[in-house]
């Protein structure tokens, strides 16, 4: 599949443009189960600066988003304790798709179908720039990580575990 240099508008890019957020576009050839490690590799980025958007839910099935480094895993136990719930677990892919309005592998925290609380691994905010999903598989956008706090009200948490 040929790589395009421009991807058509998504709810995520529409929201970023509407809020006058400067971003760069980074299309790449999406690979099933490739994840942030694959996109970082093909785009020449450190996977620590490629941020994945994870749709999770608490014990009452209330959805939430977690923004995590591409090469780290989420300690759901630490996350639950920090946000004051009993437990947190990843959603099934079809449930995640329904909550976000995006397909798993193309989930952006921007322009989701449903408002959800957003939690961001605190160390992401120390990075000068991140790549995060732009609302389509094979499409990341480069932004200042502070945008996640300013636009989404993302709450910093410390729940990273060593990952892949």
C-alpha positions as CSV (number, residue, x, y, z in Angstrom):
1,X,0.0,0.0,0.0
2,X,1.5,3.3,-1.0
3,X,2.0,5.8,1.8
4,X,0.3,9.2,1.3
5,X,1.9,12.4,2.7
6,X,-1.5,13.8,3.7
7,X,-4.3,12.0,5.4
8,X,-7.9,13.3,5.1
9,X,-9.4,15.1,8.1
10,X,-10.4,13.0,11.1
11,X,-12.4,14.1,14.2
12,X,-9.1,14.4,15.9
13,X,-7.4,16.7,13.4
14,X,-10.6,18.7,13.1
15,X,-10.6,19.3,16.8
16,X,-6.9,20.2,16.8
17,X,-7.4,22.7,13.9
18,X,-10.5,24.2,15.5
19,X,-8.4,24.9,18.6
20,X,-5.5,26.3,16.5
21,X,-3.1,23.6,17.7
22,X,0.0,23.3,15.6
23,X,0.7,19.7,14.6
24,X,2.7,17.7,12.1
25,X,1.4,14.7,10.2
26,X,3.2,11.4,10.2
27,X,1.5,8.7,8.0
28,X,3.0,5.2,8.0
29,X,2.1,1.8,6.8
30,X,0.0,0.3,9.6
31,X,0.7,-3.2,10.8
32,X,-1.8,-5.4,12.7
33,X,-0.4,-5.8,16.3
34,X,2.6,-3.6,15.3
35,X,1.7,-1.0,17.9
36,X,3.7,2.0,18.9
37,X,6.9,0.1,18.6
38,X,6.3,-0.5,14.9
39,X,5.3,3.1,14.2
40,X,8.3,4.5,16.1
41,X,10.6,2.2,14.1
42,X,9.3,3.1,10.7
43,X,9.0,6.8,11.5
44,X,12.5,6.9,13.2
45,X,11.2,8.0,16.6
46,X,12.1,6.8,20.1
47,X,9.1,4.6,21.2
48,X,9.3,6.5,24.5
49,X,8.0,9.6,22.6
50,X,5.3,7.7,20.7
51,X,2.3,7.8,22.9
52,X,-0.4,5.2,22.8
53,X,-4.1,5.9,23.6
54,X,-5.6,3.1,25.7
55,X,-9.3,2.8,26.3
56,X,-9.9,1.3,29.7
57,X,-12.8,1.0,32.2
58,X,-13.2,1.0,35.9
59,X,-15.1,-1.7,38.0
60,X,-18.4,-0.1,37.1
61,X,-17.6,-0.2,33.3
62,X,-17.1,3.6,33.2
63,X,-14.6,4.3,30.3
64,X,-11.4,6.3,30.6
65,X,-8.4,7.0,28.4
66,X,-4.8,6.4,29.4
67,X,-2.0,8.0,27.5
68,X,1.2,5.9,27.9
69,X,4.7,5.8,26.4
70,X,4.8,3.4,23.4
71,X,7.4,1.2,25.1
72,X,5.8,1.0,28.6
73,X,2.8,-0.9,30.0
74,X,0.2,0.5,32.4
75,X,0.1,-0.7,36.0
76,X,-3.7,-0.9,36.4
77,X,-3.3,-1.3,40.1
78,X,-1.3,1.9,40.5
79,X,-3.7,3.7,38.2
80,X,-6.8,2.6,40.0
81,X,-5.3,3.7,43.4
82,X,-4.3,7.2,42.0
83,X,-7.7,7.9,40.4
84,X,-9.7,6.6,43.4
85,X,-11.4,3.5,41.9
86,X,-11.3,-0.2,42.9
87,X,-10.0,-1.5,39.6
88,X,-9.1,-0.6,36.0
89,X,-8.9,-2.9,33.1
90,X,-8.5,-2.6,29.3
91,X,-11.8,-2.6,27.3
92,X,-12.5,-5.3,24.8
93,X,-11.7,-4.0,21.3
94,X,-15.3,-3.7,20.2
95,X,-16.2,-1.8,23.5
96,X,-13.2,0.5,23.0
97,X,-14.3,1.2,19.4
98,X,-17.8,2.1,20.7
99,X,-16.6,4.4,23.4
100,X,-14.0,6.2,21.3
101,X,-15.6,6.2,17.9
102,X,-12.3,5.0,16.5
103,X,-11.0,1.6,15.5
104,X,-8.4,0.1,17.9
105,X,-5.0,0.8,16.4
106,X,-6.3,4.2,15.3
107,X,-7.6,5.6,18.6
108,X,-6.9,9.2,19.2
109,X,-7.7,11.0,22.5
110,X,-8.9,13.9,20.5
111,X,-12.4,14.0,19.0
112,X,-13.7,10.9,20.7
113,X,-17.3,10.0,20.3
114,X,-17.8,10.1,24.0
115,X,-16.3,12.4,26.7
116,X,-14.1,10.4,28.9
117,X,-11.6,11.3,31.7
118,X,-8.1,11.3,30.3
119,X,-5.0,10.3,32.4
120,X,-1.5,10.9,31.1
121,X,1.7,9.3,32.3
122,X,3.4,12.2,34.0
123,X,6.8,11.7,32.4
124,X,5.2,12.2,28.9
125,X,4.7,15.9,29.9
126,X,8.5,16.3,30.2
127,X,9.0,15.5,26.5
128,X,9.4,18.4,24.1
129,X,7.3,16.7,21.4
130,X,5.3,13.5,21.1
131,X,3.7,11.5,18.3
132,X,0.1,10.4,19.1
133,X,-2.6,8.9,17.1
134,X,-4.4,11.2,14.7
135,X,-7.6,9.2,14.5
136,X,-6.8,6.6,11.9
137,X,-4.7,3.5,11.7
138,X,-1.3,4.4,10.2
139,X,-1.5,8.1,11.1
140,X,0.2,9.9,13.9
141,X,0.4,13.6,14.7
142,X,3.3,15.4,16.3
143,X,2.3,17.8,19.1
144,X,3.5,19.4,22.3
145,X,2.4,17.0,25.1
146,X,1.0,20.0,27.0
147,X,-1.9,20.1,24.5
148,X,-3.2,16.9,26.1
149,X,-3.6,18.8,29.4
150,X,-4.9,22.0,27.8
151,X,-7.3,20.5,25.4
152,X,-8.4,17.3,27.1
153,X,-7.9,18.1,30.8
154,X,-5.6,15.1,31.0
155,X,-4.6,14.4,34.6
156,X,-1.0,13.4,35.2
157,X,-0.5,10.0,36.9
158,X,2.4,7.7,37.6
159,X,1.5,4.2,36.4
160,X,4.2,3.2,33.9
161,X,5.8,-0.3,34.0
162,X,8.6,-1.4,31.9
163,X,7.2,-2.6,28.6
164,X,8.1,-4.2,25.3
